[in-house]
Amino acid sequence: MSKHKGIKLVSIGSVSAASLLIKGFPECKGSLTAIVPTTDTGSSTGIIRKIFSLPAPGDVRAVLTAMADEKGSPAIVKKLFDYRFNKKQFKALPKMALGNLILAALADIEGSFAKAVKVSEKLLGVKGRVLPVTTTNTNLKAVLKNGKVIRGEKEVRRPGKPLIEKIFLEESSATLGEGILRTIMGADMILIGPGCLYTSIIACLLVPGLSALLDKTKAKKIYCCNTTTTPGQTDDLTILEHVNLITQYLGNHPPDYVLVNNKKPRPAVVKAYQRDNIRLILPTPQEIKKIKAAGIIPMVTDLIEEDWTGKRKLHKLDTIRHSPQKVRKALQEIY
């Protein structure tokens, strides 16, 4: 795709989705747009939302720093956005990401969260675009299999609760973020996921108008299925069930393609994640047959990262990640 520098690539989801395009297509930086959820309530984002009554800045900050271009911005600016306050030194701001505070301050200075993101793009030298899926200050709500209704992203992803039956936005009048209509209609390829199924991907698809735009666009829509389950969200789900849920929240309009990993990592990798109740999911021939019957083209291949050196220390659970180069190869085939 190097001869197609201007190809318009879009990711839907958080940093897991965006980073595959950022790292896989460095030559397309200027024409890459990340559509990012704004309903997180955990960690330092939750504190910011309570104090400033803003949409969640955490995923937006993570994607902004992933897209930062150190040639167009001093390296220290990226470090500032990524910096987290030490829990012992700053008890009032436990693990607070400074970038979240900067976004909150810029929203106040500029008059809106959308303008704060635009200024941050300039500060970080971002070549593409980072678009909040909505700047409406709203939360996720879910109905569980036992009928109980829960509120807030942190509660939706809480491990150990009954399975999720249905998920929706608390603010049903939430509006699509600025620039999303033009981005979706002008895209060449749209990568949906990978990432937390309910709280990163479906959280975007829930915003009124997005699934209808995705149905209308001429862009190729590719769902990149997770390699593992996510505790609290997809504990018992199969590949087929992941695909069916994405189709459901796309307004029952299936994606054009689905990327499915079929490579089993070495046993040590699988065991390391099993300790966190994270289970590897691989496709069965029956599932692939049903995906094809639904009108989706499955791309079933080795998609996992190479040279695993152990689980990463994150404030959320790590998973077996996709290789940007392998995803690039699959997307090139589709293109």
QUICOR-V321994 format. One record per run of one state. SS is the DSSP state (H for helix, E for strand, C for the rest). FROM is the first residue (numbers start at 0). LEN is the number of residues. If there is no record, write none. Layout:
BEGIN
SS:FROM:LEN, SS:FROM:LEN
END
This chain:
BEGIN
C:0:8, E:8:4, C:12:2, H:14:10, C:24:1, H:25:6, E:31:5, C:36:6, H:42:10, C:52:5, H:57:9, C:66:8, H:74:8, C:82:1, E:83:1, C:84:6, H:90:3, C:93:3, E:96:1, H:97:13, C:110:2, H:112:12, C:124:4, E:128:4, C:132:1, E:133:1, C:134:5, E:139:5, C:144:4, E:148:3, C:151:1, H:152:4, C:156:7, E:163:6, C:169:6, E:175:1, C:176:3, H:179:7, C:186:2, E:188:4, C:192:4, H:196:9, C:205:4, H:209:7, C:216:3, E:219:5, C:224:3, E:227:1, C:228:10, H:238:11, C:249:7, E:256:5, C:261:5, H:266:8, C:274:5, E:279:1, C:280:4, H:284:9, C:293:3, E:296:5, C:301:2, E:303:1, C:304:17, E:321:1, C:322:1, H:323:11, C:334:1
END
